[in-house]
Amino acid sequence: MAVVREFTLPDLGEGLTEAEVVRWLVDVGDVVAVDQPVVEVETAKAMVEVPCPYGGVVTARFGDEGTELPVGAPLLTVAVGDSADSGDPASPASPAATAPAEGEGSGNVLVGYGTQAPAARRRRVRPEVHGSRPNPGPAGRAPVAIPSTVTPAAPRTITSASTAVAVISPLVRRLAREHGVDLRQVRGSGPDGLILRADVEHATRALEQRAEHEAQPAPQAATRAHAMRAGTAETGVQRIPLRGVRGAVAEKLSRSRREIPDATCWVDADATELMAARRAMNAGGGEKVSLLALLARICTAALAKYPELNATVDTEAREIVRLPGVHVGFAAQTERGLVVPVVRDAHARDAVGLSLEMARLTEAARTGTLAPAELTGGTFTLNNYGVFGVDGSTPILNHPEAAMLGVGRIVPKPWVHEGELAVRQVVQLSFTFDHRVCDGGTAGGFLRYVADCVERPAVLLRSL
């Protein structure tokens, strides 16, 4: 007899709640080993190969390539045990060859993953199958006994197993009650899906817009829908699902624009001396220092001078949260779209250290191997849009951060230098900030300090 173990999509960390199946690495009938990667999924953060904590014969897969699955949904089932009619303990499907040893488990390589005994937590109770009690396995799971001849299970529809409403604040509940919002239909944006006041307000606006739409005369709506369908057929309009990285970017930027009252100021700076300083730094051999790393080092010095900008706003508690460490994100364009890798503890790195880490993260972004943790947790973003050949921009803040420095292209321009007109290397710097954390004087002081360091790199020596 053999038992079937169900392997569900594990928690991939960083608050991710779903993933898209990109490529299956095994087929039904294949023999897999413990911790062997079985599927490649794409989250809103990165591509991840998911290993299976069981060894045995794959009996079913759930979800075709391109299907989105929520965390906790079944990925595949594995028959563990003597599924072949052989009693040989060395058989590939035998427990001795495919299951973890007694007292051991598969490696806990992902959050909520592995066959080791988990920490105390609430578990889902599985119903009995055909009136018989499940045969408990060594890992505390409930495998189902099956005959030696394994028949692949039929795919099933995945539904959410939890109906609990994640709300703590009585104010949020009262606000939802007053506006007729069903909290069970609201997706929380707080930690662990916690429903915040902003989520209820967003749901309220959606209900109001729906009511206005439904109040329009039916013939007019039908005519408009018909015209839209006709226009789509004539022009060949394509509909592209907003999911994966593109969907995550769309959701985050929409939330940023909806919640953050941002403002932008900018200044032109003479970068001639900065470019000369970089050439001198790289002329002595050793590791090269990139221009982006120099700008990141200037930003960490500016944030030390203006720490109120290294912060977030807790809308639920109505508090400004100033952060002790500076984690600098930088925008990187890849084939999968725009991603923002994060340099941890940038304030503790010198220009060479920043340059090496940025080069490593950029290469990982281009190959799609960035871990989810390397794409989250930033406190400040540096956006070098000059690589696209443009001078200026008013970027959207990377929610929930409070500030972003934008850098345009560096080009020769006429400039008054030491009282005389000269051709100098000029760059436009733009600074977007959350107006809730500071006023214009602080933002202007930050930008002016950055511009001074660009024009006279010796100013930066005061902070070293």
N, C-alpha and C positions, 0 to 999 in steps of 0.2 A: 504493500500500500504506500501511497505517496500523499503528501499534504501540499495544498496550494497556499502560498503566501502572497498577499496583495501588497505591492509596493506603490505608495502614493507619492505625488509630487511634494517634495519636502519644502520647508520654509527656506527660501534662498537668502534671507536676511535683508536688512536695510528697509524693512517695511513693504517689501514686494509681495503682492497678493496673487499674482498670476504670471503665467509664462506661455509662450507660443512654441509649439513643437516645430522645430526646424528640420531635424533629420534623425530618423531612427538608426541606431547603430547595431541593432539586433533584429532578427525576424522570429516569428512564432516557430517553435521547434528547435531554436538554437540553445546550446548549453552555455550558461554564463557562470562566471566565477564570482566570489564575494568581492564587492567593491569594483566590479568591472563597469566602465561607462556604458550605458545602454541607450541614451538618447541625448541629443543636443537641443537645448531650448534657448530661446531668446527672451530675456526679461526687458523691462524698461531701462535697464542699466547696462547689460552686457550679455554676451553669449556664454553659456555655461554647459559643460558636459556633466550629466547627472549619473553618478554611479549607483548601482543596485546593491543593497546590503545583503542580498540572499544569493546563494548559488544553486543552480538547478536548471530545469528545462523551462524556457519561456512558453507559457500556454496561451497568453492573450496580450494584446496591446490595446490601449485605449487612446484614441485621438489620432487622426491622420495628420500628416505634415501640413502645417499652416493652421492647425486648430489651437485655440487658446484654452488653457486649463487653469482653474483656480488652485491655489495651494490646498493640499489635502485630497485632491481628486486622484483616482486611480491612474497610474501610468501603465503598469503591466502586472501580470500574475506569473509566479514562478512555482513550478512543481518541485518540491524539495523532498528527497527521499528516494527509495528504490522504485522509481517509475519504470525502469527497465525490468524485465523478468529475470534479472540476475541478482544473486545475493552477494556478488563480489564487492567488498567494501571499497575497492579502488575504482569502481565504476564511476564514470563522470557524473552520473546523476545521484550517486549514493550520498547519504548524509556525511560520511567521513570525508568525501572529496569535495563537497560543495557547501556544507554548512559550517559556520564558525565553530571553533572548538568550545568545549564546556567551559563556562566562566568567562569566555571571551566574546567579542562581537566585532562587527565590521567597524571600520574607522568612522568616527563622527566627523566627516569632512564637510558637512553642511548643517545648518541649524535645523534641529528636529530630525536628524538623520541618523541611521545606525541601528544596530540590533542590541546595543548595550542597554541595560535598564535605564530608562529616562528618569529625570527628576520628577518629584510628585507633581502631577498636574491633572486636570480634568481630562478624561478619556471618553471617546464615543463608545457607546455600548452597541455591539453588533447583534442583530437578531439571530436566533438559531436557524439553521438551514434544514428544511424539510423535517422539522420537529426534533432533530437530533442535536445534542450539545456539541459545540465545536471542541476540537481537541487542542488544548492550549499548548503553544510551542515554547521553546526555551527562552524566547525574548519577551514573553509577556503578551504576545499577539495571539490572535485566535485563528489559526489555520483551519481549513476545512478538509476532512479526510475525503479522498477520491480514489477510484480504482486505479490499477496500474496503467491502463490505457487512458491517457489524458486527452480530453477534448477541449479545444480552445473555447474560452468563455465568449459569449456574444457581447459586443460593445453595448454600453448602457449610457443613458443620459446622466450627466453630472449635475447635481443640484447642491446648493449650499446646505451644509449640515447645521448651521447655527442660525437661530432666529432672535438671539438676544440683541437688544438695542444698546450700543455702547455710548451711554450718556451719563455724565457725572453731575454736571451743573443743573440745579433746579431752574435757573434762569433760561437755559436752553430748552428744557422741557416746557416751561410756561410759554416761551416764544413760539414754539412749534404748535402748542395747543391753541394759542390765540389766532394763528394764521392757518390753522387746518392742515398742517404738515404732518404726514405719517412718517414718524422717525424710522420705521422699518424699511422705508423706501429710500432713506438718505444714506449716502456713502460718506463716512467720516473722513476728514482729512488730517485729524490729529494722530498722535501715537497710538498704534494698535487699532486703528480705525475709529478712534474716539470722535464723536460728533461734536463739533464746535459751533459757536454762535454764527460764525460766517457761513457754515454749511447750511444751517437752517435759513439764513437770510437769502442765500443763493437758491435754495429750494422754493422759498416764497416767491422770489421774482419769476422763477420758472412757472409756477402755478398761475401767477398773474398773466404772464405772456400767453400761456395756454388758454386761459379763460378769454382773453381778448381775441385770440385766433378763432376760438369756437363761436364767439359772438358774431362773427362776420356772416353775411348771408351765404347760404349753401351754394346757390348758383354761381356766385362770384368766385367762391373758393374752388368749385369744380372747374370753372373756366380757367382759372390760374393754373391749377394742377395739370389740366389738359395741355395748356400752352407750354408748361415746363417740360412735360414728357415729349411734346412735339419738338421743342427746341433741342432737347437732349438727343433725340433720334437724328435730327438734321445735322447737328454740329459734331456728333460723336463724342459727347462729353464723357469722361471717365470718372468713376467713383473709386477712390483709393481709401481703404480702411485706415483710420487713425489709430494705429496700435504699435506696439514695440517702442523703439526709440522715438519715432516721429510722434506717436500718440503721447508719450510721456512728456516730450518737449512742448507739445501743444497744450496739454493740461497745466503744466507748470507755468508757462508764460501767461496763459489766460488767468490763472490764479494770481500771478504777480501783478498784472495790470488791473485786476479787479480789486485787490486788497491793498496794494501799496501806493500811497500818494508820492510818486517819484518826481524828481526835478533834475535838470541837467544844466551844467555850466561847462564852458570850454575855454581854452586859451591856446594860442600858437606859441611854440617854444623853439629856440635855436638849439638843435641837437648836434651841432658841429663838434663841440668839445666832447660830448658823450661818445660819438662815433670814434673820435681820435683816442679817447681813453680805452675803448674796447680794443682797438687795433694794438695799442701798446700792451694791454694785458695779454693778448694772444700771441704777441711777437716773441715772448720769452720761452715758448714751448710749453709742454704739459697740456692739461685738459683745456679745451677751448671754452670760452664763455659766450653764450648767445646773448643777443640784444634783449630778448624776452626775459632772460634771467636777470640781466641788469635792471630792467624795469620792475621786475618782481622784487628785487632787493630794495629798490627805491620805495616801492609801495609798503613793504614791511617797516621801513624806517618812518614813513609818513603815518602809518597806523599806530606806531609807538608814540608818535607826537600827538595824534588825534584818535585816542582809543575809543571814543564814543561811536566811531564809524565801524568798528569791528563788533557788530552787535546784531541782534534780531529783535523783533517785537512779538511778545506773547499777547495776542489779541484777546484770548480768553481771560487772562489775569490782568490785562491792561497794564503791562509792564514792559520796559525796555531791558533786555537781557544783554549785558556786555560780556563778551567772551574773552577768556584769558589767553588762548592760543590763536595764532593766525594760520589758517589753512587756506592757501591761495589756489583757487581754481583758474584754469586758463582754457579759453575756447579753442577747440581743435576740430577742423572740418575733416570728416572721413566719408567713405563710401556709404556708410550706414546713416549719415547725417551728422549734425552738430552734436558733439559731446564735450563735457567739461571735466577733464581729469583734475584731481585735487592733489596738490603738494602738501603733505602733512607737516606741521610745525615749520612752516616756511620762515618764521621769525628767528629760528635757531640755525638756519643754514646760511652759508656765505654764497657769493655769486657762483663759484664753481659747483658747490653742492646743489644749488638750485638748477643750474644748467644741466647737470647729469640726471637729476630726477625728472626734469621736464622732458629731456630727450627719451628717457626710458618710458615715461607715460605716453608720450606722443607715438612712439613705435607700437606700444601695446594697443593704443586706440586705433591705429591704422590696420592692425591685424585682428582687431575684434577680441582681444584677450584680456581686456581690462576687467578686474574683479569688481563686483558691485560696490565694495567698500572704497574703491579708488575713484568712484564717481559721485560720492556723497560726502557730506560733512564739511563742505567749504564754508568759509566765513567772509570771503572777499573774492571777487572775480576780476581777472585781467583779460581784456578782450582786444587782441591785436587784429583789427579789421583792415589794417594797412596792407596786409598780404593780398587783399582783393583789389588793390589799386584805388582805394577810396580815401578821401581826406578826413571825413567826419561821420559821426553817427550819434543817434540818441538811443542806445540799447535799452532793452527791458531788463530789469533787475532779475538776478537768479534767485528766486524766492527760496528761503526766507531771508537771504542776505540783505544788508542795508546799503551796500555801495558797490560800484563797479567803475573801473578806469578803462576807457577806450583809447586806443592808440591808432592814429591814421598813418598813412604812408609818409616816409621821410624823403623829401624831394628838394632839389636846389631851388631857392627862391631869393628874390632881392630882399635884403634885410639891412637895417641900420645897425652897424656894429662899430662900437667905439666912436660914434659920431660921424661915421662915413657909410655910404651905401656900398654894400658888398653882396656877393652871392653866398648864401649860407644854407646849410642843411636844416630845413624847417619841418616840424611835425605839429599836427594839431592833436591836443589832448582833450578828451571830454570826460567829464565826471558825472555819473548819475548816482543819486543818493535817495534814501528814504527820508522824506521831510519830517517824519515823526521822530526820528532819532536825533536830529540836529537841525539847526537853522542854516541859512545861507552863509553866514560868516564862517562857520566851521568847515563847510564844504569848500568854500573859496580858499580858506587857509590851507586845507589839505592839497587842493589842486595847485596852489601857488608854490607850495613846498616841493611838490613833485616836479613842477616846471623848473624851479631853481636848481634842483639836482640834475635835471637833464641839461640845462644850460651851463651849469658850473658843477661838475661831478665832485669837486673838492668839498662842496657843502655836505655831501654824504659822509665824509670822514668824521664829522662831528658825532655821528651816531654809531660809529664802529668801535 
